Amino acid sequence: MSTIKDISIYPVFSFVIFFVFFTIVGIWVLKSKKEDFESVSKLPLEEKND
């Protein structure tokens, strides 16, 4: 791997993408209202009436 030119940029690029993604998701979760998640959290427990 050390023979590939500029290989050291890939781990940095991967970390930046990881950090930005989870920062955006974290901000979205913190800004969301609790009511938005309540209906979604009950979905696995609801019975289907087909």
N, C-alpha and C positions, 0 to 999 in steps of 0.2 A: 504494500500500500504506500510505502514511502516513495516509491518511484513515480507515482501519479502526481502531476503538477497541481498545486493548489488543493490537495485533498483535505487539508485542515479546515477549509471553509464549510464542508458538509455538516460536521457536528454542530458548528455554530449556527448554521442556517436551520437545522432541525430543531435545536433548542429554541431559537427565536420563534419559529412557527408554533411549537408546543406552548411556549410561554404566552404568546399573543392569543392563541385560541382559548386557553384556560382562563386567561384574564378576562376576555370578552364574555365567556360563559359565566364566570363568577360575578361580573358586574350585572349581567342580565338576571341572574338568580337573585342577587341582592336588591335589585330595583323592582322585581316582580312582586305583585301582591300575593298574599297568602291565599286569597280566594281563587286565584288562577290555578294553584296547584291542588287545591282540595278536591275538585271534581276529577282531576286526572289521577290522584292518588287512590281514589276509590274504585277505579275501573277494574282492577283484577278481582275485586271482591264482589262485584255486582253479578247477579245471576242473569242469564240471558232468557228472555221469554219469547222464544220463536214459535 
